[in-house]
Amino acid sequence: MPAGMTERLALLAHDLRTPLAAMKLTAELIARDGLTELQAERLEILVRSIDALDDMAGELVRDPALSAGISAGASDFGVIVSETGGLLQAAAAAKGLGFSVTVPDAAVPVDAAKAAPLRRIIGALLDNAIKYTDAGRVAIRLELPASREGSEARVIITDTGPGIDPAEREQLFRPFVRGKTGRAKTGGSGLGLWGAVQLSSEAGASLRLMPETEAETGTGCQFELTLPLTPAAATGVAGSDAAANAEPAAGLHVLIVDDNDTNRRLLAALLESFSITSDQAESGEEAVRMVAEGRFDAVLLDLHMPGLDGMETAEAIRSGAAGQDVPLIAVTAAAETADEKRMRAAGFADMIAKPLSPAKLFTVLEHAKQFHQKRQEPEGASV
């Protein structure tokens, strides 16, 4: 890659997250207005698509050196399969195809670092299956062994399309190679299946086109993605239900600091829907003055701003008497590259990534709720 291209790509990925954050916040606000069941279903697909794009942008800005030694936690393979399938359901319906996603009830923990490549692999395979199938159905299912220890999970994707000529099977996973059926039906680069194989290797999985002797009868193509499983971590798979039910106290007043006006207005609207009032600052310098002059229960502070950046603004706020205890919450589109140690030293209590998740916002505002309650106590009262 040419010199400087890596940095430009990372910057582009970072900047892409600003409109993605605006899109997701807008979608979340629309969801609060009351929707029909069909509208809610379509909006959910939109939000999941935004999350998928954000994951891809995150891969471009993630610095392996900064991530080394940090536990990524776990994701649920079943959720990955069902959510990715949900993104393609509308495309199948638009062609009049049957579409099914079969996932067992049991949780299947996988390393969170594998979640993004697994979503992309499954998405690419389903997209191909729908694209080349004119009639019939597309199906995806997750199969688990009776015992997980030292075993494998299998994702099977089948379609009733034209299939692949046996003479073309050997070259199927090479870059820029397209079969005669693909060339006849649609345009394309011939990188989809090659990319899926590269991502499979990255996730520690394997991908193959099953031979006709193993494939189910009546299907055009059957792909198998195999992922080795390790014993589930004691902590299990983290869920968001607890965060979603942790309603922050009404009556909080926070300061939003961001040089992007759209980001500020959308975040203010989201907070208002939680009965939380806010003021806005468009620069670090303005935020320092406002904290010194006013009373805020928290400061939501963008890390990347011209002039005083987020770190410098936090340090300046902490140096003033009015800002020594107020919770500082970092808001960033590049959470993967954030230096947690430096952030703690600057005085940040927590961090939330763009696109903003309302459930995560509930959790981080717990600091603000405690600070607000402490401020309501009469002076001299014991704590």
Backbone hydrogen bonds, N-H to C=O, Kabsch-Sander energy under -0.5 kcal/mol:
donor,donor_aa,acceptor,acceptor_aa,energy
5,M,2,P,-2.1
6,T,2,P,-0.5
8,R,4,G,-2.2
9,L,5,M,-2.7
10,A,6,T,-2.3
11,L,7,E,-2.5
12,L,8,R,-2.5
13,A,9,L,-2.5
14,H,10,A,-2.3
15,D,11,L,-2.8
16,L,12,L,-2.2
17,R,13,A,-0.8
17,R,14,H,-0.9
18,T,15,D,-1.3
20,L,16,L,-1.7
21,A,17,R,-2.2
22,A,18,T,-2.0
23,M,19,P,-2.6
24,K,20,L,-2.5
25,L,21,A,-2.5
26,T,22,A,-2.3
27,A,23,M,-2.3
28,E,24,K,-2.6
29,L,25,L,-2.2
30,I,26,T,-2.4
31,A,27,A,-2.1
32,R,28,E,-0.7
32,R,29,L,-0.7
33,D,30,I,-1.9
34,G,31,A,-0.7
40,A,36,T,-2.7
41,E,37,E,-2.0
42,R,38,L,-2.3
43,L,39,Q,-2.6
44,E,40,A,-2.1
45,I,41,E,-1.6
46,L,42,R,-1.9
47,V,43,L,-2.5
48,R,44,E,-2.4
49,S,45,I,-2.2
50,I,46,L,-2.2
51,D,47,V,-2.4
52,A,48,R,-2.3
53,L,49,S,-2.3
54,D,50,I,-2.4
55,D,51,D,-2.4
56,M,52,A,-1.9
57,A,53,L,-2.4
58,G,54,D,-2.4
59,E,55,D,-1.6
60,L,56,M,-1.0
60,L,57,A,-0.5
61,V,57,A,-1.0
62,R,58,G,-1.3
66,L,63,D,-0.8
67,S,63,D,-1.6
68,A,64,P,-1.2
70,I,67,S,-2.1
71,S,69,G,-0.5
75,S,110,V,-3.3
77,F,75,S,-0.6
77,F,108,V,-3.1
80,I,76,D,-2.2
81,V,77,F,-2.4
82,S,78,G,-2.5
83,E,79,V,-2.9
84,T,80,I,-2.2
85,G,81,V,-2.3
86,G,82,S,-2.0
87,L,83,E,-1.3
88,L,84,T,-0.9
88,L,85,G,-0.8
89,Q,85,G,-0.7
89,Q,86,G,-0.5
90,A,86,G,-0.5
92,A,88,L,-1.9
93,A,89,Q,-2.4
94,A,90,A,-2.2
95,K,91,A,-0.8
95,K,92,A,-0.7
96,G,93,A,-1.5
97,L,92,A,-2.6
98,G,136,G,-2.7
100,S,138,V,-1.5
102,T,140,I,-2.5
103,V,101,V,-0.5
110,V,75,S,-2.9
112,A,73,G,-1.4
114,K,111,D,-2.1
115,A,112,A,-1.2
116,A,112,A,-0.6
118,L,114,K,-2.2
119,R,115,A,-2.5
120,R,116,A,-2.1
121,I,117,P,-2.4
122,I,118,L,-2.4
123,G,119,R,-2.6
124,A,120,R,-2.4
125,L,121,I,-2.3
126,L,122,I,-2.5
127,D,123,G,-2.5
128,N,124,A,-2.2
129,A,125,L,-2.4
130,I,126,L,-2.6
131,K,127,D,-2.5
132,Y,128,N,-2.3
133,T,129,A,-0.5
133,T,130,I,-0.7
134,D,132,Y,-0.6
137,R,135,A,-0.5
138,V,98,G,-2.4
139,A,158,T,-2.4
140,I,100,S,-2.2
141,R,156,I,-1.8
142,L,102,T,-2.6
143,E,141,R,-0.5
143,E,154,R,-3.4
151,S,148,R,-2.3
153,A,227,L,-2.8
154,R,143,E,-2.4
155,V,225,L,-2.8
156,I,141,R,-2.5
156,I,154,R,-0.6
157,I,155,V,-0.5
157,I,223,F,-2.4
158,T,139,A,-2.4
158,T,156,I,-0.5
159,D,221,C,-1.6
160,T,137,R,-1.0
168,E,165,D,-2.2
169,R,165,D,-0.6
169,R,166,P,-0.8
171,Q,168,E,-0.7
172,L,169,R,-1.2
174,R,171,Q,-1.7
176,F,190,G,-0.9
177,V,174,R,-1.1
177,V,190,G,-1.1
178,R,176,F,-0.5
183,R,179,G,-2.4
184,A,180,K,-1.7
185,K,181,T,-1.7
186,T,182,G,-2.0
195,G,191,L,-3.0
196,A,192,G,-1.9
197,V,193,L,-1.9
198,Q,194,W,-2.0
199,L,195,G,-2.5
200,S,196,A,-2.0
201,S,197,V,-2.1
202,E,198,Q,-1.8
203,A,199,L,-2.0
204,G,201,S,-1.2
205,A,200,S,-3.3
206,S,226,T,-2.2
208,R,224,E,-1.8
210,M,208,R,-0.7
210,M,222,Q,-2.7
214,E,211,P,-1.6
215,A,211,P,-2.0
219,T,216,E,-1.3
220,G,159,D,-3.4
221,C,159,D,-0.8
223,F,157,I,-2.4
224,E,208,R,-2.7
225,L,155,V,-2.6
226,T,206,S,-2.9
226,T,224,E,-0.6
227,L,153,A,-2.7
229,L,151,S,-3.3
236,G,233,A,-1.6
238,A,74,A,-0.5
244,A,240,S,-2.6
245,N,241,D,-1.6
246,A,242,A,-0.6
246,A,243,A,-1.0
247,E,245,N,-1.5
251,G,275,S,-1.9
252,L,249,A,-0.8
254,V,277,T,-2.2
255,L,298,A,-2.2
256,I,279,D,-2.8
257,V,255,L,-0.5
257,V,300,L,-3.1
258,D,256,I,-0.5
258,D,281,A,-2.1
261,D,259,D,-0.7
264,R,260,N,-1.9
265,R,261,D,-2.6
266,L,262,T,-2.4
267,L,263,N,-2.3
268,A,264,R,-2.5
269,A,265,R,-2.1
270,L,266,L,-2.2
271,L,267,L,-2.5
272,E,268,A,-2.3
273,S,269,A,-1.6
274,F,270,L,-0.5
274,F,271,L,-1.3
275,S,272,E,-1.9
276,I,271,L,-2.2
277,T,252,L,-2.0
279,D,254,V,-2.0
281,A,256,I,-2.9
284,G,308,L,-0.5
287,A,283,S,-1.9
288,V,284,G,-2.2
289,R,285,E,-1.7
290,M,286,E,-2.4
291,V,287,A,-2.5
292,A,288,V,-1.7
293,E,289,R,-1.5
294,G,290,M,-2.5
296,F,294,G,-0.6
297,D,253,H,-3.7
298,A,253,H,-0.6
299,V,327,P,-2.2
300,L,255,L,-3.1
301,L,299,V,-0.8
301,L,329,I,-3.0
302,D,257,V,-2.5
302,D,300,L,-0.5
303,L,331,V,-1.6
305,M,303,L,-0.8
309,D,307,G,-0.5
310,G,303,L,-2.6
313,T,309,D,-2.6
314,A,310,G,-2.4
315,E,311,M,-2.3
316,A,312,E,-2.1
317,I,313,T,-2.6
318,R,314,A,-2.5
319,S,315,E,-1.2
320,G,316,A,-0.6
320,G,317,I,-1.3
323,G,320,G,-0.7
324,Q,321,A,-1.0
328,L,347,G,-0.5
329,I,299,V,-3.2
329,I,327,P,-0.5
330,A,328,L,-0.5
330,A,350,D,-2.5
331,V,301,L,-2.8
332,T,352,I,-1.8
337,T,334,A,-1.2
338,A,335,A,-0.9
340,E,338,A,-1.1
343,M,339,D,-2.3
344,R,340,E,-2.4
345,A,341,K,-2.0
346,A,342,R,-1.9
347,G,343,M,-0.8
347,G,344,R,-0.9
348,F,343,M,-2.3
349,A,328,L,-3.0
350,D,328,L,-1.2
352,I,330,A,-2.9
354,K,332,T,-2.7
361,L,357,S,-2.5
362,F,358,P,-2.3
363,T,359,A,-1.6
364,V,360,K,-2.4
365,L,361,L,-1.9
366,E,363,T,-1.6
367,H,364,V,-1.2
369,K,365,L,-2.3
370,Q,366,E,-2.2
371,F,367,H,-2.2
372,H,368,A,-2.8
373,Q,369,K,-2.4
374,K,370,Q,-2.2
375,R,371,F,-2.0
376,Q,372,H,-1.1
377,E,373,Q,-0.6
377,E,374,K,-1.0
381,A,378,P,-2.0
